[in-house]
Structure formats: structure tokens, C-alpha cells
Amino acid sequence: METTDAFTGLECLDCGASFDAADEPGRCPDCGGVLDPTYDYDALDLTRNSFARDPIRAGRAGIWRYEAVLPFPREAAVTMDEGGTPLVEAPRLAEELGVGRVLVKDEGRNPTGVAADRGAAVAVSAAAQHGATDVAMASPGNDGQAVAAYAARGGMDSHTFVPSRASFVNKAMINVHGGDMYVVEGRIDDAIEAYEDVQAERDDYYALQRFVTPYRHEGRKTVYYELLEQLEWELPDAVVCPTGEGVGLVGVHKAARECRDLGLVDDVPPLYAAQSDGCAPIVEAFDEGRDEAEPVEYPDTICGDLEIPEPARSDLVLDALRDTGGGAVAADDQDIMDTAATIALHEGLEASVASAAAAAGAWELSQDETFGEDDTIVLLGAGAGNKDADTIRSRLMAKGM
């Protein structure tokens, strides 16, 4: 394998066992736990200017700008220059929330229009390093489209299991990218079950399921390095993350600890998970002081990416919230759709409904006086508004607009 200098292998987050990345077993073969990429941080001599040290790459955007803290170098990556998304000022949102600044990390600018492109790039790069010809996963929609695109880029076949509720855009683009798609009647849990049944019978399918591959959350951590650099290494007062399975939030938590421990910043900011109140297992578990979420029996939300009734590793998400002094918040679907429309109308930003959940959640937090009047709040985007254009437009029409 072609890896970066500091990358040392994989460690189980549950039992602590270590493994050579060249023989990646997916989940931990000893206990079934989630594996996590590890690094020799002592070998890294990073400063705030390190990521622009090479004059050829100085100012070059994208997740591979941070390859020193990724498993693979840019030269070995399956990439479409994902990352490098803008951190956009939202002054009217700041006024509404009663804070000093609101900044939106507009992840809709990624190649397939979603934050999941970051994780897909690193995970498909790992598959390429292992000589995979086929990759497989279950998806509520957006990350399945992302993986299909990167698999096509890497010359691999993709096999994606999506619930019938997945959006037409996602289904269409999985096919357009040449992906083999299975539409499973029901919701994401049904798609996961179908995926697992097939995966068990196919030893040639390289698993890219969230929290099965170690590399999806690793790619997602780059968004935090970016936003810190865009803030000139000044910590925001809060980061609000739209949360379904929690891959993005777990990645951000790891990056926050890395940046602190590497001396790039002095602390970690509070992280907040934003969900729809129609499917809010993380919020319920956080509010009740539990270490793991209980499944939502009857999930019901139009936020497809957030309709994850039983997050695979809710314990990691809850640990991230508590470790950083953050929290969890839920907003009503109608408020989320209204927020998406308001962001487009007043800020000009096109946000998916999952992205708008972060803004709607921030509003709920502001009503509880969580934020101070001089605070800088970062809202992490999930995807572009055209992913959910019909949903948002239907809400406006229902209101007679």
C-alpha cells in the first residue's frame, strides 16, 4: 500500500486491538468493533502554515491538502478535488440567532453536491489500495450516489442498496454513474438488511458501509481542518452538525482532538448534533443521559439523510457531544423546510433539508440561550439544495407561495 509517513495502521475503538492496514478486516475480528486509522503524531511537526508549505500546492484546496493526517497521499488517491468548500457568512441568520457571526460550510460545492464526497474519496482510495474491483454499501441516498461516482472514477463496480424512499435524484445518479442499484421496499434498515444478506455471500464485495470501513469518518474529518484554516485558526464558539448515522460528527470530533493535541489550537469547540424530531434517537439519548440510543420505532421525516432510526454507533456520537461540552437538538420538519427556503431567500444559499436542519437546530439552541451575543457559530452543510428542490418547493406551494 502507498500510505503517508505518519499513518501507522488501524486500532479498534472498542477493544484497543491494532491491525496492519494492508490486511484491513473491516470491523475488528476480535470484538466486532469499529476500526480507526492511527498515526505517529510525534513524527508530525505541523504548524498552522504546514498545509501550504509546498509552493506548488500552496493555496490548493481540497481534502488532500491535509494528507499529513490522512492515510493516503494525494498521488495514490481516487479524487475529484473534493473539499475546499467555502465558509460563507450568513449575516441575516446571525441577526435572527442573536449572535456575532454565523458561517455556513457549504458542502453542496463538492463534486456530487454532498459532504459524503469527503468520506467516499478516502474510502474508495482504500478500496483501490486493496485491489478491489467491486464496492458495496447500503445508503439512504446521498452517500450512495457519492460512492457510485468515486467507484466509477476508480474503475470499480459499485453495488448500492437504497430504500424505496430514497430521492429520485440519488437513484438516477447512481445509475448514471454505472452503479448496480437495488431498491429495497421500506426504509434504510430494510436496505441495510438486504445489503448484509448479499454481502455475506460475496467475498468480492469490498464493504464501504458506514462504520464498517474505517475510512468514511476519516475523510469527513477534513471539514474541520478546513474551517479552522478558513477562520485563521480561531476556534468557533459552536459547530452544529446535521446528524443521521453520525459519521460526519464523529469525524469532526476526531479532527478537533487532533488539532488540539497537535498544538494547532488550544481547545475543542462544543459540537451539537441537529436532527429532525421525526427521527431523533441521538437527541433522545442525550437528553435522557444514556450512553447509546434506542431505536426509533416509527421514524417519520422528510430529511432522508437524517432518517436513521438506529445509528450503528450512537455511543461514539454521544461521546463526541459530551466530550466537547456540546449537545443535541431536534427541529420540526416544517420548520426545517421553512429554514431551507429562508436561507435561499435571505442569504442566497441553496441548502438541502439536512443542511437546513443545522440552521433550524441552531435557532432552537438560540431560544434556549445556548449562544452568546458575540459568538461565532459554524453550521456544517450536508448537501446542495437541488437535492431536495421538489420537497422545499412543495412546502412553499402548501403555504400559497
C-alpha positions as CSV (number, residue, x, y, z in Angstrom):
1,M,0.0,0.0,0.0
2,E,1.1,3.6,-0.6
3,T,0.5,5.4,2.6
4,T,1.5,8.7,4.3
5,D,4.6,8.8,6.5
6,A,2.7,9.1,9.8
7,F,0.0,6.6,9.2
8,T,0.6,3.5,11.3
9,G,-2.4,1.3,10.9
10,L,-5.8,0.7,12.5
11,E,-7.0,0.5,16.1
12,C,-10.2,-0.9,17.4
13,L,-12.2,1.8,19.3
14,D,-13.7,-0.9,21.5
15,C,-11.1,-3.3,22.5
16,G,-7.9,-1.5,21.5
17,A,-6.5,-4.2,19.2
18,S,-4.2,-3.0,16.5
19,F,-4.1,-4.1,12.8
20,D,-2.0,-3.6,9.7
21,A,-3.9,-1.5,7.3
22,A,-2.7,-3.7,4.4
23,D,-4.8,-6.5,5.8
24,E,-7.9,-4.4,6.7
25,P,-10.5,-6.7,8.2
26,G,-13.4,-4.2,8.1
27,R,-14.7,-4.4,11.6
28,C,-12.5,-5.7,14.3
29,P,-12.2,-9.5,14.0
30,D,-11.7,-9.8,17.8
31,C,-14.8,-8.0,19.0
32,G,-16.6,-6.6,16.0
33,G,-15.8,-3.0,17.0
34,V,-15.1,0.0,14.7
35,L,-11.6,0.4,13.5
36,D,-10.0,3.8,13.3
37,P,-6.9,5.0,11.4
38,T,-3.9,5.8,13.7
39,Y,-0.9,8.0,13.3
40,D,2.5,8.6,14.8
41,Y,1.7,12.1,15.9
42,D,5.1,12.6,17.4
43,A,6.6,12.2,13.9
44,L,4.5,15.2,12.7
45,D,6.0,18.6,13.0
46,L,3.0,20.6,12.0
47,T,2.4,24.4,12.3
48,R,-0.6,26.4,11.1
49,N,1.3,27.1,7.9
50,S,2.3,23.5,7.3
51,F,-0.5,22.7,5.0
52,A,0.6,25.3,2.5
53,R,4.3,24.6,2.8
54,D,4.8,23.2,-0.7
55,P,4.8,26.2,-3.1
56,I,3.4,24.1,-5.9
57,R,0.4,23.3,-3.7
58,A,0.2,26.5,-1.7
59,G,-3.4,27.6,-1.7
60,R,-4.6,24.4,-3.5
61,A,-7.9,23.5,-2.0
62,G,-9.3,20.0,-1.2
63,I,-9.0,17.4,1.4
64,W,-5.6,16.2,0.3
65,R,-4.2,19.5,1.5
66,Y,-4.3,17.7,4.8
67,E,-2.7,14.4,3.6
68,A,-0.2,14.5,6.5
69,V,-3.1,13.4,8.8
70,L,-4.8,11.1,6.2
71,P,-3.9,7.5,5.5
72,F,-3.1,8.0,1.8
73,P,-1.2,10.7,-0.2
74,R,-2.9,12.7,-2.9
75,E,-0.8,10.8,-5.5
76,A,-2.5,7.5,-4.5
77,A,-6.0,8.9,-4.1
78,V,-9.2,8.4,-6.1
79,T,-10.1,12.0,-6.1
80,M,-12.2,14.7,-7.9
81,D,-10.7,17.6,-5.9
82,E,-13.4,17.2,-3.2
83,G,-13.3,19.6,-0.3
84,G,-12.1,23.1,-0.3
85,T,-15.7,24.3,0.2
86,P,-16.3,27.9,1.2
87,L,-17.2,29.1,4.7
88,V,-19.9,31.6,3.9
89,E,-21.0,34.5,6.1
90,A,-24.7,34.5,6.8
91,P,-25.4,37.9,8.4
92,R,-29.2,37.7,8.5
93,L,-29.0,34.3,10.2
94,A,-26.7,35.8,12.7
95,E,-29.2,38.6,13.4
96,E,-32.0,36.0,13.7
97,L,-30.0,33.9,16.2
98,G,-28.7,37.0,18.1
99,V,-25.1,36.1,17.7
100,G,-22.0,37.8,16.4
101,R,-21.4,35.6,13.3
102,V,-23.0,32.6,11.6
103,L,-20.9,30.8,9.0
104,V,-22.2,28.1,6.7
105,K,-19.8,25.5,5.5
106,D,-21.3,25.0,2.1
107,E,-20.7,21.3,1.4
108,G,-23.0,21.5,-1.6
109,R,-20.0,22.6,-3.6
110,N,-18.4,19.1,-3.5
111,P,-18.3,17.0,-6.8
112,T,-21.7,15.2,-6.2
113,G,-23.1,18.0,-4.1
114,V,-22.7,16.4,-0.6
115,A,-20.4,16.3,2.4
116,A,-20.2,12.5,1.9
117,D,-17.8,13.0,-1.0
118,R,-15.0,13.5,1.5
119,G,-15.5,10.1,3.1
120,A,-16.2,8.5,-0.3
121,A,-12.9,9.7,-1.6
122,V,-10.8,8.3,1.2
123,A,-12.8,5.0,1.4
124,V,-12.7,4.3,-2.3
125,S,-9.0,5.2,-2.3
126,A,-8.6,2.5,0.4
127,A,-10.5,0.0,-1.8
128,A,-8.2,0.8,-4.7
129,Q,-5.2,0.3,-2.5
130,H,-6.5,-3.2,-1.6
131,G,-7.1,-4.0,-5.2
132,A,-10.9,-4.1,-5.0
133,T,-12.9,-4.5,-8.2
134,D,-16.4,-4.1,-6.5
135,V,-17.6,-1.9,-3.6
136,A,-20.9,-2.3,-1.8
137,M,-23.0,-0.4,0.8
138,A,-26.5,0.5,1.9
139,S,-27.4,4.1,1.8
140,P,-30.4,6.5,2.4
141,G,-29.4,8.1,-0.9
142,N,-26.7,10.8,-1.0
143,D,-23.7,8.8,0.1
144,G,-24.7,6.0,-2.2
145,Q,-24.6,8.5,-5.1
146,A,-21.2,9.7,-3.9
147,V,-19.7,6.2,-3.6
148,A,-21.1,5.3,-7.1
149,A,-19.3,8.4,-8.5
150,Y,-16.0,7.7,-6.9
151,A,-16.1,4.0,-7.7
152,A,-16.6,5.0,-11.4
153,R,-13.7,7.3,-11.1
154,G,-11.6,4.5,-9.7
155,G,-12.6,2.0,-12.3
156,M,-14.6,-0.2,-9.9
157,D,-18.2,-1.5,-9.9
158,S,-20.5,-0.3,-7.2
159,H,-23.4,-2.1,-5.6
160,T,-25.8,0.2,-3.7
161,F,-28.8,-0.8,-1.6
162,V,-31.3,2.1,-1.2
163,P,-34.7,2.2,0.4
164,S,-37.7,2.9,-1.8
165,R,-37.9,6.3,-0.1
166,A,-34.6,7.5,-1.5
167,S,-34.9,10.5,-3.7
168,F,-35.2,10.2,-7.5
169,V,-32.1,12.3,-7.9
170,N,-30.0,9.8,-5.9
171,K,-31.4,6.8,-7.7
172,A,-31.0,8.3,-11.1
173,M,-27.4,9.4,-10.5
174,I,-26.3,6.0,-9.0
175,N,-27.4,4.5,-12.3
176,V,-25.8,7.3,-14.4
177,H,-22.5,6.6,-12.7
178,G,-22.9,3.0,-13.7
179,G,-23.8,1.7,-10.3
180,D,-25.7,-1.6,-9.7
181,M,-28.6,-0.4,-7.6
182,Y,-31.0,-2.4,-5.5
183,V,-34.2,-0.5,-4.5
184,V,-35.5,-2.2,-1.3
185,E,-39.1,-1.7,-0.2
186,G,-39.2,0.1,3.1
187,R,-36.7,2.3,5.0
188,I,-32.9,2.4,5.5
189,D,-33.0,-0.5,8.0
190,D,-34.5,-2.7,5.3
191,A,-31.9,-1.7,2.8
192,I,-29.1,-2.5,5.4
193,E,-30.6,-5.9,6.0
194,A,-30.7,-6.6,2.2
195,Y,-27.1,-5.4,1.9
196,E,-25.9,-7.6,4.7
197,D,-27.6,-10.6,3.3
198,V,-25.8,-10.2,-0.1
199,Q,-22.5,-9.1,1.4
200,A,-22.3,-12.3,3.5
201,E,-22.4,-14.3,0.2
202,R,-19.9,-12.3,-1.8
203,D,-16.3,-12.3,-0.8
204,D,-15.5,-10.0,-3.8
205,Y,-17.6,-7.1,-2.5
206,Y,-15.4,-4.6,-0.6
207,A,-17.6,-3.1,2.2
208,L,-18.0,0.7,2.3
209,Q,-20.7,0.7,4.8
210,R,-20.6,3.5,7.3
211,F,-18.7,2.4,10.5
212,V,-17.6,-0.8,8.8
213,T,-14.9,0.8,6.6
214,P,-12.6,2.8,8.8
215,Y,-12.2,5.4,6.1
216,R,-15.5,7.1,5.7
217,H,-15.4,9.0,9.0
218,E,-11.6,9.6,8.4
219,G,-12.3,11.5,5.2
220,R,-15.1,13.5,6.9
221,K,-12.7,14.9,9.5
222,T,-11.1,17.2,6.9
223,V,-14.0,19.6,7.0
224,Y,-12.9,20.7,10.5
225,Y,-9.3,21.3,9.4
226,E,-10.6,23.4,6.6
227,L,-13.0,25.5,8.6
228,L,-10.2,26.2,11.2
229,E,-7.8,27.3,8.5
230,Q,-10.6,29.5,7.0
231,L,-11.1,31.1,10.4
232,E,-7.3,31.7,10.6
233,W,-7.1,29.1,13.4
234,E,-9.5,30.9,15.7
235,L,-11.9,28.5,17.4
236,P,-15.6,29.0,16.7
237,D,-17.9,29.0,19.7
238,A,-20.0,26.2,18.4
239,V,-20.3,23.8,15.5
240,V,-23.7,22.5,14.6
241,C,-23.8,19.2,12.6
242,P,-26.8,17.7,10.9
243,T,-26.7,14.1,12.2
244,G,-28.2,10.9,11.0
245,E,-25.7,8.0,11.3
246,G,-23.2,10.4,12.8
247,V,-20.2,9.7,10.6
248,G,-19.6,13.4,10.0
249,L,-19.8,14.4,13.6
250,V,-17.5,11.5,14.7
251,G,-15.0,12.6,12.1
252,V,-15.2,16.2,13.2
253,H,-14.7,15.2,16.8
254,K,-11.5,13.3,15.9
255,A,-10.2,16.2,14.0
256,A,-10.9,18.6,16.8
257,R,-8.9,16.5,19.2
258,E,-6.1,16.1,16.7
259,C,-5.9,19.9,16.1
260,R,-5.8,20.5,19.9
261,D,-3.2,17.7,20.6
262,L,-1.0,18.8,17.7
263,G,-0.9,22.3,19.1
264,L,-2.7,24.0,16.2
265,V,-5.4,25.3,18.6
266,D,-5.8,25.3,22.3
267,D,-9.1,23.6,22.8
268,V,-12.1,21.9,21.1
269,P,-15.3,23.7,20.4
270,P,-18.7,22.4,21.5
271,L,-20.3,20.1,18.9
272,Y,-24.0,20.0,18.5
273,A,-26.0,17.3,16.7
274,A,-29.1,18.5,14.9
275,Q,-31.9,16.1,14.0
276,S,-35.5,16.1,12.8
277,D,-37.9,15.5,15.7
278,G,-39.5,12.8,13.5
279,C,-36.3,10.7,13.9
280,A,-34.2,11.9,16.8
281,P,-32.6,8.9,18.5
282,I,-29.4,10.9,19.4
283,V,-31.3,13.8,20.9
284,E,-33.5,11.5,23.0
285,A,-30.4,9.5,24.3
286,F,-28.5,12.7,25.1
287,D,-31.5,14.3,26.9
288,E,-32.0,11.1,28.9
289,G,-28.3,10.7,29.8
290,R,-28.0,7.3,28.0
291,D,-24.7,6.0,26.5
292,E,-26.5,4.5,23.5
293,A,-29.6,5.5,21.5
294,E,-32.6,3.3,21.5
295,P,-34.2,2.6,18.0
296,V,-37.0,4.9,16.9
297,E,-39.9,2.6,16.3
298,Y,-41.8,4.8,13.8
299,P,-39.3,7.2,12.1
300,D,-41.0,9.9,10.0
301,T,-39.1,12.7,8.5
302,I,-38.7,14.2,5.0
303,C,-34.9,14.6,5.8
304,G,-33.8,11.4,4.1
305,D,-30.2,11.5,5.2
306,L,-31.3,12.1,8.8
307,E,-33.9,9.3,8.9
308,I,-31.6,6.8,10.6
309,P,-33.7,5.2,13.4
310,E,-30.9,3.1,14.8
311,P,-27.5,4.7,14.3
312,A,-24.9,1.9,14.2
313,R,-22.5,3.7,16.7
314,S,-24.6,6.1,18.6
315,D,-22.2,5.7,21.5
316,L,-19.4,7.4,19.5
317,V,-21.7,10.3,18.6
318,L,-22.9,10.8,22.2
319,D,-19.3,10.6,23.4
320,A,-18.3,13.4,20.9
321,L,-21.1,15.6,22.2
322,R,-20.3,15.2,25.8
323,D,-16.6,15.3,25.4
324,T,-16.8,18.7,23.8
325,G,-19.4,20.2,26.1
326,G,-22.0,20.3,23.3
327,G,-25.4,18.8,22.9
328,A,-28.2,17.6,20.7
329,V,-31.2,19.4,19.3
330,A,-34.3,18.5,17.2
331,A,-36.4,20.6,15.0
332,D,-39.8,20.1,13.3
333,D,-39.8,19.1,9.6
334,Q,-41.9,22.0,8.7
335,D,-39.5,24.4,10.4
336,I,-36.6,22.7,8.7
337,M,-38.2,23.2,5.2
338,D,-39.1,26.7,6.0
339,T,-35.5,27.3,7.1
340,A,-34.2,25.9,3.8
341,A,-36.4,28.4,1.9
342,T,-35.4,31.3,4.2
343,I,-31.7,30.6,3.8
344,A,-32.2,30.7,0.0
345,L,-34.3,33.8,0.1
346,H,-32.3,35.9,2.5
347,E,-28.7,34.5,2.1
348,G,-28.9,33.2,-1.4
349,L,-27.5,29.9,-0.3
350,E,-29.1,26.7,-1.6
351,A,-29.2,24.2,1.3
352,S,-30.6,20.7,1.3
353,V,-33.2,19.9,4.0
354,A,-30.5,18.1,6.0
355,S,-28.3,21.1,5.8
356,A,-31.2,23.3,6.9
357,A,-31.6,21.1,10.0
358,A,-28.4,22.5,11.3
359,A,-29.8,26.1,10.9
360,A,-33.1,25.1,12.4
361,G,-31.4,23.4,15.3
362,A,-29.2,26.4,15.9
363,W,-32.4,28.5,16.1
364,E,-33.8,26.1,18.8
365,L,-30.5,26.4,20.7
366,S,-30.6,30.2,20.5
367,Q,-34.0,30.2,22.0
368,D,-32.5,28.3,25.0
369,E,-29.9,31.0,25.3
370,T,-27.1,28.5,24.5
371,F,-25.2,31.1,22.5
372,G,-23.8,34.4,23.5
373,E,-24.3,37.7,21.5
374,D,-20.7,37.8,20.3
375,D,-20.4,34.1,19.5
376,T,-19.3,32.7,16.1
377,I,-21.4,29.7,15.1
378,V,-20.5,27.3,12.3
379,L,-23.2,25.4,10.6
380,L,-22.0,22.3,8.7
381,G,-23.8,21.8,5.4
382,A,-24.8,18.3,4.3
383,G,-25.6,19.0,0.6
384,A,-26.8,21.2,-2.1
385,G,-30.4,22.5,-2.3
386,N,-31.1,20.9,-5.6
387,K,-31.0,17.5,-3.9
388,D,-34.3,18.5,-2.3
389,A,-35.7,21.1,-4.6
390,D,-39.1,19.4,-5.0
391,T,-39.5,19.0,-1.3
392,I,-38.7,22.6,-0.5
393,R,-40.8,23.9,-3.3
394,S,-43.8,21.8,-2.3
395,R,-43.6,23.3,1.2
396,L,-43.8,26.8,-0.3
397,M,-46.7,25.8,-2.5
398,A,-48.5,24.4,0.5
399,K,-48.2,27.8,2.1
400,G,-49.6,29.5,-1.0
401,M,-46.3,30.9,-2.1
